[in-house]
């Protein structure tokens, strides 16, 4: 009797979780934990704090996975409106840190409203396209673009270019999966290239400096170029097999900045080398492949475009982080998924995983 009760409880606990997604994520979490420990054990070990963050994230993932996509759809409009209102409040009463106004004080703590839009944006657009699925016309794509531009502009104005890129990418992926014509995409690329000089003048001084430093970091080796120079030294010094766990000199001599957050890939590369990096890339490719498989088998347009957006958002996180740490892309402050130390951003990623698991476990429901 007790065994049957235990078995039913276990089945109820895991029935909406996707095994492959969970296994891949656990491997990334393990790699992240040992790297965070290595990056911080000399002074302020944050590994225990990361365990707490991961526990909260896993709980959020499990809770979201229990909700069918039809229920998730109900949160789309309220969550989007809440996110926009909070972004406006940031400009009115937000906390300014290091020249950027991104945080909203709540008395006992503070939150970063832009994180909400990472989930609210694809949810909102997926709901919108699902609503007009039978009558989609070009005007619907225009409206979707406007819905995307509002939070993108508010977040970029803070300024927080990294989060703005992630929110913008998540929204664009929904529009793309909803059937945006290729001729429109090509036209947008041409228009964007033509507008580059104007966009350049709109960038903040530190953002322009990051782009220029990307071309030649040696022009400011102790300033804007410092991050790129030190991270590329660490990656190169790892060689084929790395220096070994806890043996990274660039890490433990504290040359690598933000080594437990945005630049954790440099720490991992120095200690585990090309071999470790190859395994890490394979894990991310497996995560993305599994997400795309779930997307392809989704029962509704809402689930398909939402699942595709979340999956490619994981790709964007990984490629932007690895690119900026390797000196291929400008430094924009994007964490490495499920590896970088973090709180709100990490929970947001786990919520995305939970949505994918919800789509997979409820895919047999009748299309509504």
C-alpha positions in Angstrom: 0.0 0.0 0.0 2.7 2.4 1.0 4.8 1.5 -2.1 1.8 2.2 -4.3 1.2 5.5 -2.7 4.8 6.4 -3.0 4.8 5.3 -6.7 1.7 7.4 -7.4 3.3 10.4 -5.7 6.5 10.0 -7.7 4.5 9.7 -11.0 2.5 12.8 -10.2 5.7 14.7 -9.4 7.5 13.9 -12.7 4.7 13.3 -15.1 4.9 16.7 -16.7 8.7 16.9 -16.8 10.6 16.2 -20.0 13.4 13.7 -19.3 15.8 14.8 -22.1 15.5 18.5 -21.3 15.9 17.9 -17.6 19.0 15.7 -18.1 20.7 18.2 -20.4 19.9 21.0 -18.0 21.2 19.1 -15.0 24.5 18.5 -16.8 24.8 22.3 -17.6 23.9 23.1 -14.0 26.6 20.7 -12.7 29.2 22.3 -15.0 28.1 25.7 -13.8 28.3 24.9 -10.1 31.8 23.6 -10.3 32.9 26.6 -12.3 31.2 29.1 -9.9 32.9 27.3 -7.0 36.3 27.6 -8.8 35.7 31.2 -9.7 34.8 32.3 -6.1 36.4 29.9 -3.6 39.5 32.0 -2.9 37.4 34.9 -1.5 33.7 34.7 -1.5 32.3 31.3 -2.4 28.9 31.7 -4.0 28.4 28.1 -4.9 25.9 27.6 -2.0 24.0 30.7 -3.1 23.9 29.3 -6.6 22.5 26.0 -5.2 19.7 28.1 -3.7 19.1 30.0 -7.0 19.0 26.7 -8.9 16.5 25.2 -6.4 14.2 28.2 -6.8 14.5 27.9 -10.6 13.7 24.2 -10.6 10.7 24.8 -8.4 9.5 27.5 -10.8 10.1 25.2 -13.8 8.1 22.4 -12.2 5.2 24.7 -11.4 5.0 26.1 -14.9 5.3 22.6 -16.4 2.0 21.7 -14.6 0.0 24.3 -16.5 -1.3 23.4 -20.0 -0.6 26.0 -22.7 -4.3 27.0 -22.7 -3.8 28.3 -19.1 -0.5 29.9 -19.9 -2.3 31.9 -22.6 -4.4 33.6 -20.0 -1.3 35.2 -18.4 -0.1 36.8 -21.7 -1.9 40.1 -21.7 -1.9 40.8 -18.0 1.8 39.9 -17.7 2.7 42.1 -20.7 0.8 45.1 -19.4 2.3 44.6 -15.9 5.8 44.5 -17.5 5.2 47.8 -19.4 3.8 49.5 -16.3 6.8 48.4 -14.3 9.2 49.6 -17.0 7.6 53.0 -16.9 7.8 53.1 -13.1 11.5 52.4 -13.4 12.0 55.8 -15.1 9.9 57.5 -12.4 11.2 55.9 -9.2 13.8 53.4 -10.3 17.2 52.9 -8.6 20.2 54.1 -10.5 23.3 51.9 -10.3 26.5 52.5 -12.3 24.7 55.1 -14.5 21.9 52.8 -15.4 18.3 53.0 -14.1 17.1 49.3 -14.2 15.9 48.4 -10.7 12.6 49.1 -9.0 12.7 49.3 -5.2 10.1 47.3 -3.2 11.2 48.2 0.3 12.4 44.8 1.4 14.1 44.1 -2.0 14.3 45.4 -5.6 13.4 43.8 -8.9 14.5 44.2 -12.5 11.2 44.5 -14.5 13.0 44.0 -17.8 13.4 40.3 -16.8 9.6 39.9 -16.8 9.5 40.9 -20.5 11.8 38.0 -21.5 8.7 35.7 -20.8 5.9 38.2 -21.2 7.0 39.3 -24.7 6.9 35.9 -26.5 3.7 35.0 -24.5 2.0 38.2 -25.6 2.9 37.8 -29.3 2.1 34.1 -29.3 -1.4 34.9 -27.9 -1.8 37.6 -30.5 -1.0 35.4 -33.4 -3.1 32.5 -32.0 -6.1 34.9 -31.7 -5.8 35.9 -35.4 -4.5 32.6 -36.8 -7.4 32.2 -39.3 -7.2 35.7 -40.7 -3.5 36.6 -40.5 -2.6 39.6 -42.7 0.4 41.9 -43.0 -1.2 44.4 -40.6 -1.1 41.8 -37.9 2.7 41.6 -38.3 2.9 45.4 -38.1 0.9 45.4 -34.9 3.1 42.7 -33.5 6.2 44.7 -34.4 4.8 47.7 -32.5 4.0 45.5 -29.4 7.7 44.4 -29.6 9.2 47.9 -30.1 7.6 49.4 -27.0 9.4 47.3 -24.3 12.5 47.1 -26.5 12.8 50.9 -26.5 12.0 51.2 -22.8 14.7 48.7 -21.9 17.3 50.1 -24.3 16.7 53.5 -22.8 17.6 52.4 -19.3 20.2 51.6 -20.8 20.4 47.8 -20.8 21.3 46.8 -24.3 21.9 43.1 -23.4 18.4 42.6 -22.0 16.9 44.7 -24.8 18.5 42.4 -27.4 17.2 39.2 -25.6 13.7 40.6 -25.4 13.8 41.8 -29.0 15.1 38.5 -30.2 12.4 36.5 -28.3 9.7 38.7 -29.8 11.2 38.5 -33.3 11.4 34.7 -33.2 7.6 34.6 -32.5 6.9 36.8 -35.5 9.2 34.7 -37.6 7.6 31.4 -36.6 4.2 32.9 -37.2 5.0 33.1 -40.9 6.7 36.5 -41.5 7.5 36.5 -45.3 11.2 36.2 -46.2 10.9 39.2 -48.5 9.9 41.3 -45.4 12.8 39.9 -43.4 15.3 40.7 -46.2 13.8 44.2 -46.5 14.2 44.7 -42.7 17.9 43.6 -42.9 18.5 46.1 -45.8 16.7 48.8 -43.9 18.7 48.0 -40.7 22.0 48.2 -42.6 21.0 51.5 -44.2 20.0 52.9 -40.8 23.3 51.9 -39.1 24.8 55.4 -39.2 21.7 56.8 -37.5 21.7 54.0 -34.9 25.3 54.7 -34.2 24.5 58.3 -33.2 21.8 57.0 -30.9 24.1 54.7 -28.9 25.5 55.8 -25.6 29.2 56.6 -25.4 30.1 53.5 -23.5 28.2 51.3 -26.1 30.1 52.9 -29.0 33.3 52.4 -27.1 32.6 48.7 -26.7 32.0 48.2 -30.4 35.2 50.1 -31.3 37.2 48.2 -28.7 35.9 44.9 -30.2 37.8 45.8 -33.4 41.0 46.6 -31.5 41.0 46.0 -27.7 44.6 47.2 -27.4 43.4 50.8 -27.9 42.1 50.8 -24.3 43.8 47.8 -22.6 43.0 49.0 -19.0 39.5 50.3 -19.8 37.0 49.1 -22.3 39.3 46.6 -23.8 40.3 45.0 -20.5 37.4 42.5 -20.3 38.0 41.2 -23.9 41.8 41.0 -23.5 41.7 39.1 -20.2 39.0 36.7 -21.3 40.7 35.8 -24.6 44.0 35.2 -22.7 42.2 32.8 -20.4 40.5 30.9 -23.2 43.7 30.6 -25.2 45.8 29.5 -22.2 43.4 26.6 -21.6 44.8 24.8 -24.7 43.4 21.5 -25.8 42.6 20.0 -22.4 42.7 22.9 -20.0 44.7 23.6 -16.8 42.5 21.5 -14.6 39.8 22.4 -12.1 40.8 25.1 -9.6 44.1 25.5 -11.6 43.2 28.5 -13.7 45.8 31.3 -13.2 43.8 34.0 -14.9 40.8 33.1 -12.7 42.5 32.9 -9.3 44.8 35.8 -9.9 41.5 37.7 -10.5 42.4 39.0 -14.0 39.0 37.9 -15.4 36.3 40.4 -14.5 32.8 39.2 -13.5 34.2 35.7 -13.6 31.3 34.0 -11.9 28.6 35.7 -14.0 28.9 37.1 -17.5 32.5 35.8 -18.0 32.1 32.3 -16.5 32.8 30.8 -20.0 36.4 32.2 -19.8 36.9 30.4 -16.4 35.5 27.2 -17.8 37.6 27.4 -20.9 40.8 28.0 -19.0 40.3 25.0 -16.7 38.8 22.6 -19.3 40.2 23.7 -22.6 39.0 23.0 -26.1 37.7 19.5 -25.1 35.5 21.0 -22.3 34.2 23.7 -24.6 33.3 21.2 -27.3 31.3 19.2 -24.8 29.6 22.3 -23.6 28.7 23.4 -27.1 27.3 19.9 -27.8 25.1 20.1 -24.6 23.7 23.5 -25.8 23.0 22.1 -29.3 21.2 19.1 -27.7 19.1 21.5 -25.6 18.2 23.5 -28.7 17.5 20.4 -30.8 15.2 19.0 -28.1 13.4 22.3 -27.8 12.9 22.4 -31.6 11.5 18.8 -31.5 9.0 19.8 -28.9 8.1 22.9 -31.0 7.5 20.8 -34.1 5.2 18.4 -32.3 3.1 21.2 -30.6 -0.7 21.0 -30.9 -1.5 24.7 -31.5 0.0 27.8 -33.2 0.3 29.4 -29.8 2.4 26.5 -28.5 4.5 26.3 -31.7 5.5 29.9 -31.9 6.1 30.2 -28.1 8.2 27.0 -28.0 10.2 28.1 -31.0 10.8 31.5 -29.5 12.0 30.1 -26.1 14.2 27.5 -27.8 16.0 30.1 -30.0 16.2 32.4 -27.1 18.4 29.8 -25.4 20.5 29.8 -28.6 20.8 33.6 -28.4 21.9 33.6 -24.8 24.6 31.0 -25.5 25.9 32.4 -28.8 26.0 36.0 -27.5 27.7 35.1 -24.3 30.3 32.9 -25.9 30.8 35.4 -28.7 31.4 38.4 -26.3 33.7 36.4 -24.0 35.7 35.2 -27.1 36.0 38.7 -28.5 33.7 38.1 -31.5 30.8 40.2 -30.3 30.7 43.4 -28.1 30.3 43.0 -24.4 26.6 43.4 -23.6 26.1 41.7 -20.3 24.3 38.4 -21.2 24.7 35.4 -18.9 25.6 31.9 -20.0 22.4 29.8 -19.7 22.2 27.6 -16.5 25.9 28.2 -15.8 26.3 31.9 -14.8 25.6 32.8 -11.2 22.3 34.6 -11.0 18.9 35.0 -9.4 16.1 36.6 -11.5 17.7 35.9 -14.9 18.3 32.2 -13.9 14.6 31.8 -12.7 13.5 33.3 -16.1 15.5 30.7 -18.0 13.9 27.9 -15.9 10.4 29.3 -16.5 11.2 29.1 -20.2 12.1 25.4 -19.7 8.9 24.9 -17.8 6.9 26.3 -20.7 8.7 23.9 -23.1 7.9 21.0 -20.8 4.2 22.1 -20.6 4.0 22.2 -24.4 5.5 18.7 -24.6 3.4 17.0 -21.8 0.1 18.6 -23.0 0.6 18.2 -26.7 -2.1 15.6 -27.0 -4.8 18.0 -25.9 -7.4 18.8 -28.6 -6.6 21.9 -30.5 -8.7 24.8 -29.5 
